[in-house]
Amino acid sequence: MTQLKVGLVSISDRASQGIYQDKGLPSLQEWLEQALIEPFLVETRLIPDEQPLIEQTLKELVDECGCHLVLTTGGTGPAKRDVTPDATLAVADREMPGFGEQMRQISLQFVPTAILSRQVGVIRKESLILNLPGQPKAIKETLEGLKDENGKVIVKGIFAAVPYCLELLSGIYIDTHKSVVDSFRPKKK
């Protein structure tokens, strides 16, 4: 059975220069370790907000490293240096608009500025690339959704759809711990 390979990319001018410690990569990796049942391989990159470098990194992770899933964090706002979605769309074969729509829907539960986010989800070859928020708390909420005080899901997180999407794209099968995020697959007829 093929092992899931995940590319994690933190996009930050200041963190890539060592001005402050990157929190995106550790947050993503920790969340995946809690959520996924099967072991997985990880490729990490910490890069500045430079569109050509982001494009090159995404292509490298998919085309050369063979990542089935690439998660980026940072660089999705309206500021001039926020070019992650532009780079992601530039390397895409197809866009998956539902991912961006759902990420904004989740974030709107907390902040009205969520409408300023330009996060996207795309397919490149047989891989899924998703732009996540930059803050660890927002990363977790976006991936697993919003839960009430009893742990009941109020708004589904985007990762509920990721295992089935990856299965459709590349045939890889992964599953999640239901206590973190319940992955959804249509019932077979």
C-alpha positions in Angstrom: 0.0 0.0 0.0 1.3 3.5 -0.9 2.3 5.7 2.0 0.9 9.2 2.1 3.5 11.9 1.4 2.7 15.4 2.6 4.4 18.6 1.7 4.2 21.4 4.3 5.2 24.9 3.2 5.3 27.9 5.6 5.5 31.1 3.6 6.8 34.1 5.7 9.4 36.7 5.0 10.3 37.2 8.7 10.3 33.6 9.8 12.4 32.6 6.8 14.9 35.2 7.7 15.0 34.0 11.4 13.4 37.2 12.8 10.9 35.0 14.6 10.3 31.3 14.9 8.0 29.7 12.4 4.9 28.3 14.1 3.1 27.1 10.9 5.1 24.0 10.1 5.1 22.6 13.7 1.3 23.2 13.9 0.6 21.5 10.6 2.7 18.5 11.4 1.3 18.1 15.0 -2.2 18.3 13.7 -1.6 15.7 11.0 0.0 13.3 13.6 -3.1 13.6 15.7 -5.6 13.3 12.8 -4.2 10.6 10.6 -4.4 6.9 11.5 -1.8 5.7 9.0 1.9 6.8 9.2 2.9 9.4 6.6 6.0 11.0 5.2 6.6 14.7 5.3 8.7 17.2 3.3 8.9 20.7 4.9 9.9 24.0 3.4 10.2 27.5 5.0 10.3 30.2 2.4 9.8 33.9 1.9 6.8 35.5 0.2 8.3 35.4 -3.3 5.9 34.2 -6.0 8.6 32.5 -8.2 10.0 30.7 -5.2 6.5 29.6 -4.0 5.7 28.3 -7.5 9.0 26.5 -7.7 8.5 24.9 -4.3 5.0 23.7 -5.0 6.2 22.2 -8.3 9.2 20.5 -6.6 7.0 19.0 -3.9 4.5 17.6 -6.4 6.6 16.8 -9.4 9.9 15.7 -7.9 9.1 14.7 -4.3 5.8 13.0 -5.2 3.7 14.6 -2.5 0.0 13.6 -2.6 -1.0 16.6 -0.5 0.7 19.9 -0.1 -0.5 22.3 2.7 0.7 25.9 2.7 0.4 28.4 5.6 0.7 32.1 5.3 0.6 34.7 2.6 -3.1 34.6 1.7 -4.3 38.1 2.6 -4.7 41.2 0.4 -1.3 42.7 1.2 1.2 43.2 -1.7 3.5 40.5 -0.3 0.7 38.0 0.1 1.1 36.0 -3.1 0.6 32.4 -2.0 -2.8 32.0 -3.8 -1.4 33.6 -7.0 1.5 31.2 -7.0 -0.8 28.2 -6.2 -3.1 29.1 -9.1 -0.2 29.6 -11.4 0.9 25.9 -11.0 -2.6 24.5 -10.9 -4.1 22.1 -13.5 -7.6 22.7 -11.9 -9.1 24.8 -9.2 -11.2 23.3 -6.3 -13.2 26.4 -5.2 -15.1 24.6 -2.4 -12.0 24.4 -0.3 -11.5 28.2 -0.3 -15.2 28.8 0.2 -15.3 26.5 3.3 -12.1 27.9 4.8 -13.6 31.4 4.7 -16.9 30.2 6.1 -15.1 28.7 9.1 -13.0 31.8 9.7 -16.1 34.1 9.4 -17.3 32.4 12.6 -14.5 34.3 14.4 -13.5 37.4 12.5 -15.3 39.6 9.9 -11.9 40.0 8.1 -12.1 36.4 6.9 -13.6 37.7 3.7 -10.2 39.3 3.0 -8.6 35.8 2.7 -7.8 34.6 -0.8 -7.1 30.9 0.2 -7.5 28.4 -2.6 -7.4 24.7 -3.2 -6.1 23.3 -6.5 -5.1 20.1 -8.2 -1.7 19.7 -9.8 -1.3 16.4 -11.6 -2.6 13.8 -9.0 -2.0 16.0 -6.0 -4.1 18.4 -3.9 -2.6 21.7 -2.8 -4.4 23.7 -0.1 -3.6 27.2 1.2 -4.2 27.4 4.9 -4.3 30.4 7.3 -1.1 31.5 9.0 -2.0 31.2 12.7 -1.9 27.8 14.5 -5.3 28.3 16.0 -6.8 29.1 12.6 -5.0 26.2 11.0 -6.6 23.8 13.4 -10.1 25.3 13.1 -9.9 25.3 9.3 -8.7 21.6 9.1 -11.0 20.1 11.7 -14.0 22.5 11.8 -15.9 24.2 14.6 -17.1 22.1 17.5 -19.4 23.0 20.4 -18.5 22.4 24.1 -19.5 18.7 23.8 -17.3 18.1 20.7 -20.2 18.0 18.3 -19.2 19.5 14.9 -21.1 22.7 14.1 -19.2 23.7 10.9 -17.3 20.9 9.0 -13.5 21.4 8.5 -12.0 21.0 5.1 -10.0 17.9 6.0 -13.2 15.9 6.2 -13.1 15.9 2.4 -9.4 15.5 1.9 -9.1 11.6 2.2 -11.8 11.0 -0.4 -10.4 13.7 -2.7 -6.9 12.1 -2.5 -8.4 8.7 -3.2 -10.1 10.0 -6.4 -7.0 11.8 -7.5 -4.3 9.2 -6.9 -5.9 6.1 -5.5 -4.2 6.5 -2.1 -6.3 5.5 0.9 -6.0 7.3 4.2 -8.3 7.6 7.2 -8.6 9.9 10.2 -9.3 9.6 13.9 -13.0 10.5 14.1 -12.3 12.3 17.4 -10.2 14.9 15.5 -11.9 15.0 12.1 -14.4 12.5 10.6 -13.4 11.9 7.0 -16.3 11.5 4.7 -16.7 9.1 1.8 -20.0 8.5 -0.1 -21.6 5.2 0.6 -21.0 2.6 -2.0 -24.1 1.5 -3.9 
